[in-house]
Amino acid sequence: MITREFLDKTIPDTHRMWELASKITSVDLANGYRSAVAWRVYAGLEWLAAATERAQHYDAVAATWPIRAHGLLLKPSDMYLTAEGWPLGTTCWYVLVECGSRWYACAETQHLAVLRGVVLVHALALDSATAPQLRRKSISELIQQIVTEFTADR
């Protein structure tokens, strides 16, 4: 399960994480200007849409579980994602990713939710040959591996 605590610890809103997202997407998401927040959200969502489209046409993935990212959504206070760490009474932004099961990349801000969605989709794409029941156990480990390998390169 991808929980709030896990995401806050593993994929924080830092320049280094934006560099990781830039590396994954081949789009410059890492520039540090405050006005670039809207660009990060837009470019990240464009990449998520393109990745979803590619995954649906990629035979090895489509034959098992296609990856579908459902853009950027707002969780109002009367909805709950309790297991993910966002119970009733809380609000957050999230990217819903379906790949055999549902995954939520949640955050307090739009741009951080998109960043986490990019890393999550990348991890699921790398893990596409794994059976869905095994994904629940391994996807968080794969995310940590992606982040660790990236930060070790620096």
Secondary structure as GFF3:
##gff-version 3
##sequence-region A 1 154
A	DSSP	alpha_helix	4	10	.	.	.	ID=ss1
A	DSSP	alpha_helix	15	25	.	.	.	ID=ss2
A	DSSP	alpha_helix	36	57	.	.	.	ID=ss3
A	DSSP	alpha_helix	59	62	.	.	.	ID=ss4
A	DSSP	beta_strand	68	75	.	.	.	ID=ss5
A	DSSP	three_ten_helix	82	84	.	.	.	ID=ss6
A	DSSP	beta_strand	92	98	.	.	.	ID=ss7
A	DSSP	beta_strand	102	107	.	.	.	ID=ss8
A	DSSP	alpha_helix	110	126	.	.	.	ID=ss9
A	DSSP	alpha_helix	132	153	.	.	.	ID=ss10
###
